[in-house]
Amino acid sequence: MSEPLLTTARRAFYDLLVDNKCLITANGIASIADKDSDPSCAIAAELFKNLDISAVGSRLPGQRAGALFEQACAEFLMQTFLNLGNIRPGNWKVLRKATITQFYQYEHLSTLAELASDNLELASAMVSDYLVKPDVVVARYPVSDEQLHFAVDKFIGRSSPLRASNSGKPLLHASVSCKWTIRSDRSQNTRSEALSLVRNRKGPLPHIVAITAEPLPQRIASIALGTGDMDCVYHMALPELEQAVNAVGNNGAQKSLATMMSGKLLRDIADLPLDLCI
């Protein structure tokens, strides 16, 4: 019996991060750990043990590791979600660094951007609040009239963006923020971008999620807790993280992790492709 798709893709995800020297131990400290935090170092070391990651090398600069993590997340979705067409049919693409004005729900913001080019005050607001550029997106492309010939004619169904002849713009199906690690001074931009996507859309709300490799549950909670902005946060290895937290025995970390998991706010990365089929 062949191995399940998500199991294979999950392992390939870690292998890619190891090959790219993201998941390594440098000077005795796991690369995802905050070297100034004892709980972070302990949990990260235990997590690496659970994942059987033993690569040793020099730690990459955070920005470089973040970019490679983003690439790995995009490739994981390509290998998984794009192969679930029997569950969620459609013409899908996984893209990186796409501005939201490319999509049907947010194309009106391009008009605001044009107006802002002649108004410094409006331009300032546009940069900070409107022109979100997610790390990774899942886009659904509209359907041709040939495919819809049994359902529509020139008088019926003339407004839905699913019909290519009505719009031609792809729909933003999911916005994925990729957080290699989470530090307090950078955590809130994920939530502010999510709120912007919620407030400024015209049309269906996309899935708004984040993927992280952060080992410390209290830091994951800074973007996971609460409702109304993020759908869910996905950890790169949640079962292994839970085992690591329990092995270390940090009460604060255990409580925080249990709160997020029981509240349906934190899931494993393998759950994401399935959730995107909803």
Buried (B, 14 or more C-beta within 10 A) or exposed (E): EEEEBBEEBBEBBBEBBBEBBBBBBBEEBBBBBBBEBEBBBBBBBBBBBBBEBEBEEEBBEEEBBBBBBBBBBBBBBBBBBBEBEEEBEEBBBBBBEBBBBBBBBBBBBBEBBEEBEEEEEBBEEBEEBBBBBBBBBBBBBBBEBEEBEEEBEEEEBEEEBBBBBBBEBBBBBBBBBBBBBBEEEBBEEBBEBBBBBBEBBEBEEBBBBBBBBBBBBBBBBBBBBEEEBBBBBBBBBBEBBBBBBEBBEBEEBBBBBBBBBEEEBBBBBBBBBBBBEE
